[in-house]
Amino acid sequence: MRESIQDGKFVELTYKVTDRKSGHVLTSVEFPLGYVHGHNEILAPSVHHELEGKSAGDVIEVPIDGNQIFGVRDESLVFSDRLENVPEDYRQVGTSILMENDKGQTRSFLVTRMDDETLTVDGNNPLCGRQVVFTLEILTVRDATDEETRMGASIMAGADVDPSLMRPV
């Protein structure tokens, strides 16, 4: 009998996020992502809910409204500036820039547009205003080890994984 996903189970999966309108793949995780279900919620809660009861080998699709997870798009978080005022390190579309306001609060902005004269950054989550589909392939479901439960994820010797890649996109 195949084990099913429930609290305390170690799960490995891959996923991709597709824009429902355009059909473009916005992001994908092809290297298996491991977590302990109920202890380390690495994806949107609605995705974790849909994973419950599924088993290794299952492929599921979960539609997501980006506005429900990340809020409504806020155009006041979109800024343009003359290219000459922007450090050269930031002059590439797709570059992430961490900015701090006068209250000491930080927010990540993404360079979204650049031409010969201006550069535009956007502080909205890229999924704001989008209808997307998470397609997840479940690779492994098993009892988590004590160490995995304490850590909340897979213990992989020598793995060099950026923790920011484990958050919702």
C-alpha positions as a Markdown table, in Angstrom:
| # | Residue | x | y | z |
|---|---|---|---|---|
| 1 | Met | 0.0 | 0.0 | 0.0 |
| 2 | Arg | 1.3 | 3.4 | -0.9 |
| 3 | Glu | 1.9 | 6.0 | 1.8 |
| 4 | Ser | -0.2 | 9.1 | 1.6 |
| 5 | Ile | 0.7 | 12.7 | 2.5 |
| 6 | Gln | -0.4 | 13.6 | 6.0 |
| 7 | Asp | 1.2 | 15.5 | 9.0 |
| 8 | Gly | 4.6 | 14.1 | 9.9 |
| 9 | Lys | 5.3 | 12.6 | 6.5 |
| 10 | Phe | 8.4 | 13.5 | 4.6 |
| 11 | Val | 7.5 | 14.6 | 1.0 |
| 12 | Glu | 9.6 | 15.2 | -2.0 |
| 13 | Leu | 8.2 | 16.9 | -5.0 |
| 14 | Thr | 8.8 | 19.0 | -8.1 |
| 15 | Tyr | 6.5 | 21.8 | -9.3 |
| 16 | Lys | 6.0 | 24.4 | -11.9 |
| 17 | Val | 3.8 | 27.5 | -11.9 |
| 18 | Thr | 2.0 | 28.4 | -15.1 |
| 19 | Asp | 0.1 | 31.6 | -15.9 |
| 20 | Arg | -3.4 | 30.5 | -16.8 |
| 21 | Lys | -3.9 | 33.4 | -19.3 |
| 22 | Ser | -0.7 | 33.2 | -21.3 |
| 23 | Gly | 0.2 | 29.5 | -20.7 |
| 24 | His | 3.8 | 30.6 | -19.9 |
| 25 | Val | 5.7 | 28.8 | -17.2 |
| 26 | Leu | 6.6 | 31.4 | -14.6 |
| 27 | Thr | 8.9 | 29.3 | -12.5 |
| 28 | Ser | 9.7 | 25.6 | -11.9 |
| 29 | Val | 11.5 | 23.5 | -9.4 |
| 30 | Glu | 13.0 | 20.5 | -11.1 |
| 31 | Phe | 15.4 | 19.5 | -8.3 |
| 32 | Pro | 13.3 | 17.6 | -5.7 |
| 33 | Leu | 12.1 | 19.9 | -2.9 |
| 34 | Gly | 11.7 | 18.0 | 0.4 |
| 35 | Tyr | 9.8 | 19.0 | 3.5 |
| 36 | Val | 7.9 | 17.5 | 6.4 |
| 37 | His | 4.2 | 18.0 | 5.9 |
| 38 | Gly | 2.6 | 19.9 | 8.7 |
| 39 | His | 5.9 | 21.1 | 10.1 |
| 40 | Asn | 7.4 | 23.2 | 7.3 |
| 41 | Glu | 4.8 | 24.8 | 5.1 |
| 42 | Ile | 7.0 | 25.9 | 2.1 |
| 43 | Leu | 4.2 | 26.5 | -0.4 |
| 44 | Ala | 0.9 | 28.3 | -0.3 |
| 45 | Pro | -1.5 | 26.8 | 2.3 |
| 46 | Ser | -4.0 | 25.9 | -0.4 |
| 47 | Val | -1.3 | 23.9 | -2.2 |
| 48 | His | -0.5 | 22.0 | 1.0 |
| 49 | His | -4.2 | 21.3 | 1.6 |
| 50 | Glu | -4.5 | 19.8 | -1.9 |
| 51 | Leu | -1.4 | 17.6 | -1.3 |
| 52 | Glu | -3.1 | 15.9 | 1.7 |
| 53 | Gly | -3.9 | 12.3 | 0.9 |
| 54 | Lys | -1.9 | 12.1 | -2.3 |
| 55 | Ser | 0.9 | 9.6 | -2.9 |
| 56 | Ala | 4.2 | 9.2 | -4.7 |
| 57 | Gly | 3.6 | 9.2 | -8.4 |
| 58 | Asp | 0.5 | 11.5 | -8.3 |
| 59 | Val | 0.5 | 14.7 | -10.3 |
| 60 | Ile | -1.9 | 17.4 | -9.2 |
| 61 | Glu | -2.9 | 20.8 | -10.5 |
| 62 | Val | -3.9 | 23.5 | -8.1 |
| 63 | Pro | -5.3 | 26.8 | -9.4 |
| 64 | Ile | -4.2 | 29.8 | -7.4 |
| 65 | Asp | -5.5 | 33.4 | -7.4 |
| 66 | Gly | -2.3 | 35.5 | -6.8 |
| 67 | Asn | -4.5 | 38.3 | -5.3 |
| 68 | Gln | -5.7 | 36.0 | -2.5 |
| 69 | Ile | -2.2 | 35.0 | -1.5 |
| 70 | Phe | -0.2 | 38.1 | -2.1 |
| 71 | Gly | -2.8 | 40.9 | -2.1 |
| 72 | Val | -4.0 | 43.2 | -4.8 |
| 73 | Arg | -1.4 | 44.8 | -7.0 |
| 74 | Asp | -0.2 | 48.2 | -5.7 |
| 75 | Glu | 0.9 | 50.5 | -8.4 |
| 76 | Ser | 2.5 | 52.8 | -5.8 |
| 77 | Leu | 5.2 | 50.1 | -5.5 |
| 78 | Val | 6.3 | 50.7 | -9.2 |
| 79 | Phe | 9.1 | 53.2 | -9.7 |
| 80 | Ser | 11.0 | 54.5 | -12.7 |
| 81 | Asp | 14.2 | 56.4 | -12.6 |
| 82 | Arg | 16.7 | 57.7 | -15.1 |
| 83 | Leu | 19.3 | 55.1 | -15.9 |
| 84 | Glu | 22.2 | 57.4 | -14.9 |
| 85 | Asn | 20.8 | 57.4 | -11.3 |
| 86 | Val | 20.9 | 53.6 | -11.0 |
| 87 | Pro | 24.1 | 51.7 | -10.1 |
| 88 | Glu | 25.4 | 49.5 | -12.9 |
| 89 | Asp | 24.9 | 46.3 | -10.8 |
| 90 | Tyr | 21.1 | 46.8 | -11.0 |
| 91 | Arg | 20.9 | 47.5 | -14.7 |
| 92 | Gln | 19.4 | 44.2 | -15.8 |
| 93 | Val | 15.8 | 43.0 | -16.1 |
| 94 | Gly | 15.2 | 40.4 | -13.5 |
| 95 | Thr | 17.6 | 41.7 | -10.9 |
| 96 | Ser | 16.3 | 41.7 | -7.4 |
| 97 | Ile | 17.0 | 44.8 | -5.3 |
| 98 | Leu | 16.4 | 45.0 | -1.5 |
| 99 | Met | 15.3 | 48.5 | -0.5 |
| 100 | Glu | 14.7 | 50.1 | 2.9 |
| 101 | Asn | 12.2 | 52.9 | 3.6 |
| 102 | Asp | 12.7 | 55.7 | 6.2 |
| 103 | Lys | 11.1 | 53.5 | 8.8 |
| 104 | Gly | 13.7 | 50.8 | 8.4 |
| 105 | Gln | 11.3 | 48.4 | 6.7 |
| 106 | Thr | 12.7 | 46.4 | 3.8 |
| 107 | Arg | 11.1 | 45.2 | 0.6 |
| 108 | Ser | 12.4 | 43.3 | -2.4 |
| 109 | Phe | 11.9 | 45.0 | -5.8 |
| 110 | Leu | 12.4 | 43.5 | -9.2 |
| 111 | Val | 13.8 | 45.3 | -12.2 |
| 112 | Thr | 11.0 | 44.8 | -14.7 |
| 113 | Arg | 11.9 | 47.1 | -17.5 |
| 114 | Met | 14.8 | 49.0 | -18.9 |
| 115 | Asp | 15.4 | 51.1 | -22.0 |
| 116 | Asp | 18.2 | 53.6 | -23.1 |
| 117 | Glu | 17.0 | 56.2 | -20.6 |
| 118 | Thr | 15.0 | 54.7 | -17.7 |
| 119 | Leu | 14.8 | 51.7 | -15.4 |
| 120 | Thr | 11.6 | 50.5 | -13.7 |
| 121 | Val | 11.4 | 48.4 | -10.5 |
| 122 | Asp | 8.3 | 46.8 | -9.1 |
| 123 | Gly | 7.8 | 45.9 | -5.4 |
| 124 | Asn | 4.7 | 43.7 | -6.0 |
| 125 | Asn | 5.0 | 40.0 | -5.8 |
| 126 | Pro | 5.2 | 38.8 | -9.5 |
| 127 | Leu | 2.0 | 36.7 | -8.9 |
| 128 | Cys | -0.1 | 39.7 | -7.9 |
| 129 | Gly | -3.0 | 40.0 | -10.3 |
| 130 | Arg | -2.3 | 36.7 | -11.9 |
| 131 | Gln | -4.3 | 33.5 | -12.1 |
| 132 | Val | -1.8 | 30.6 | -12.0 |
| 133 | Val | -1.7 | 26.8 | -11.8 |
| 134 | Phe | 0.7 | 24.9 | -9.6 |
| 135 | Thr | 1.4 | 21.6 | -11.2 |
| 136 | Leu | 3.1 | 19.3 | -8.6 |
| 137 | Glu | 4.6 | 15.9 | -9.1 |
| 138 | Ile | 4.9 | 13.9 | -5.9 |
| 139 | Leu | 8.1 | 11.8 | -5.9 |
| 140 | Thr | 8.4 | 10.5 | -2.4 |
| 141 | Val | 6.1 | 10.0 | 0.7 |
| 142 | Arg | 7.5 | 8.3 | 3.8 |
| 143 | Asp | 7.8 | 8.7 | 7.5 |
| 144 | Ala | 10.0 | 11.6 | 8.4 |
| 145 | Thr | 13.1 | 10.9 | 10.5 |
| 146 | Asp | 13.3 | 12.5 | 13.9 |
| 147 | Glu | 16.0 | 14.8 | 12.6 |
| 148 | Glu | 13.9 | 15.8 | 9.6 |
| 149 | Thr | 11.0 | 16.6 | 11.9 |
| 150 | Arg | 13.2 | 18.8 | 14.1 |
| 151 | Met | 14.6 | 20.6 | 11.0 |
| 152 | Gly | 11.3 | 20.6 | 9.1 |
| 153 | Ala | 13.0 | 19.5 | 5.9 |
| 154 | Ser | 15.2 | 16.9 | 4.3 |
| 155 | Ile | 18.8 | 16.7 | 5.6 |
| 156 | Met | 21.0 | 16.5 | 2.6 |
| 157 | Ala | 24.8 | 16.3 | 3.1 |
| 158 | Gly | 26.6 | 18.9 | 1.2 |
| 159 | Ala | 23.5 | 20.5 | -0.3 |
| 160 | Asp | 23.8 | 24.2 | -1.0 |
| 161 | Val | 20.2 | 25.4 | -1.3 |
| 162 | Asp | 19.1 | 29.0 | -1.2 |
| 163 | Pro | 16.3 | 29.1 | 1.4 |
| 164 | Ser | 14.5 | 31.8 | -0.5 |
| 165 | Leu | 13.9 | 29.3 | -3.3 |
| 166 | Met | 11.6 | 27.3 | -0.9 |
| 167 | Arg | 9.1 | 30.1 | -0.5 |
| 168 | Pro | 6.0 | 30.6 | -2.7 |
| 169 | Val | 6.7 | 32.3 | -6.0 |
